Amino acid sequence: MSAMNAHLLPSLLAILPSPGAADVVTVQADDTVIERSCTVEIAPAPIADANGDGVIHIRGNDLVVDFAGARLAGSAPGAPPDTFTGTGVRVAGRNVTIQGLVVSGYKVGIHAEEADGLVIERCDVSDNFAQRLYSTPEAEDARDWLWPHANDGEEWTQNYGAGIHVRRSAGITVRDCRARRTQNGLILDRVEGAKVYDNDFSFLSGWGLAMWRSNNNVVSRNQFDFCIRGYSHGVYNRGQDSAGILMFEQCSNNTIAQNSATRCGDGFFGFAGREALGEHPAPTPDFDYQRRGNCDNLLIMNDFSYCAAHGIEMTFSFGNRFIENRLWNNAICGLWGGYSKASYITRNQIGRNGDMGYGLERGGVNIEHGRGSLIQDNVFVENACGVHLWWDADDSTMALPWAEANGHWCEDNYIQKNIFRRDKVAIQLRDAKKTTISANTMDGVGQVLEADATSEIATETVLPNTDRPEFPAFGAKQPLKKRDHLGDRKFIVMTEWGPYDHENPFLQVLPPAGDDHVYRLLGPTPIGEVTSTGEVAVRVEKPDRDAPRIVVTPAGTADYLPYELTVKVEGGAVPQAGAFLRTRWDVRAFAWRTDPREDAAAWRAEAKESVAFPAARLDLPFAGGGPSQLPGLDPAVAAAALPVDRFGILAETTVSLPAGAWRVETTSDDGIRVWVDGTLVVDDWTHHAPRRHDADLEFAAPGSHTLRVEHFELDGHSELRVALSPRR
């Protein structure tokens, strides 16, 4: 055998039958080819996809490949999931069935293209690629936002990975599969006539199911719960475009039935697409923008509740039906339908939505620039606003080819035969033309109708049939209410990789209590012995109605005190590393008149009139106030009556640190500069929303180091957080 072909030997041997077992293939190396029906065995060591084209290649038609629970691993145990690369299994052929595969440690677990009739069943695609999250319990980080608007070049998998990715295929089936601790469960790209049922793609940091240019599919009786990022209970609820079900760029005639997508960013997130709107050049000269979007989809009998943003978002789309869904306790609104046309919204349970809405976008059903919506026979309960319809000036969107072809007015909508119970406002209209309001029942609402002078209201009743339509649904499992025991949004707990799964023991970091570090042990197993290393004291608290808490108190005198905890639980132990860093910041706050972006020296000179105060941590969440409104600071700061806008902060500290790799982490709104030992390491001297910056440092020897910070607030929200920690 030539040297040129020697490297092919392991792969060639893998497709040859072994003596006495003609139907068994053993996978031991990259680029193993399978071209016949067989049972697969896999060597236990990780197999990397060295050339990026897949480890196992299944090629041919009418094959059944049974992995029988065998595991294909692409990375060593403990490797960070944002380092995973390659693909586990690639499929090319018609009527291929893949059964019982466990695949982890890759960018994409299973990839299939032009694979009509594909069946993927009883596969576990957990523990594949996921991005590390930069957002913290204290502050959101804009780097965590997803960008689902481009996927014609497979951007979704290139950027975010997937457990299963199917492209350009028809008549496929994905059933009884599972994903955990990864970013995306299942991606369907240009897929027609699929059946997706009885799967559990939950506790993911992106999308449970993501659909792109995919039509005539049935998605039924799946669990897509806790697909979320960008959430901190009671602090921020952005979602960052995560969703249980994502539907982008002209996906039509799909049936979404009897699924559970609760506690997600959005339960369901549908958007017509940039091509449909004309945000980039038309694909053909005669491209017709009329009735482009996600059209004529049926969402029926699903649970889209407890989400960080919306239960359902479906925008710039036509003829969609939303029937008998549960939309409960979503932070912004139950159903958001901006620029939607001919929406049919009936017999839904829509309650307690909008407690963390943004401005007037809050409550049960919110539709901006919508036309021809029928909102009938729903029950609205305790929403910030039951139904809110409006038109406003939106020049950039109205100028798009889609708006020119389809119109943008809020008109010809119907609100009738609904029950409103204890909603703060039942119905709100703003510049809403020809809105019919009739035969609704009001029970204890705060305000029945709030309408401006430009809104037009009619009362003639139109009563179309709202009986449940017939619809296809596959699957034997009933996912609805399966996770009701986990309660409302406070059970969304984020880790640095995604949502906590409520299945395994986990130490949640709580805000410090004075000088102490506090952890809460989550999970089903009781707490056992807690041991520690380092100069710390540890105690365990067991509140009556909450999980056990471990409180760590510094016991040494050094500025930097690292420690390690080991919490014994049934069947194992949970480790946790931490460190105390004693700092004393000398802080000065002042009002300014000179714009620091134009003349920083003159701005800095105005600090002569500052008020000084000490701080153990530079953690100043001003929000909509300023230094004088922030509790817990020196009384002199409140007495100074500093403004809530146009104020500055100067801060400095010196700390003794051991040698090694360190990181300065900042979150600021607005401008920030940070110097370490006189070297500028963070420089974002701009007006911006809360933004995080990291600066990596290397100290060759132990010693004292000085940090100096400058920060300015221009207007609106403000915060300043600066932390120093050892780098992993």
Summary of the structure (lengths in Angstrom):
residues: 728
radius of gyration: 28.3
end to end distance: 46.9
largest distance: 89.5
contacts: 2652
relative contact order: 0.06
helix: 9%
strand: 44%
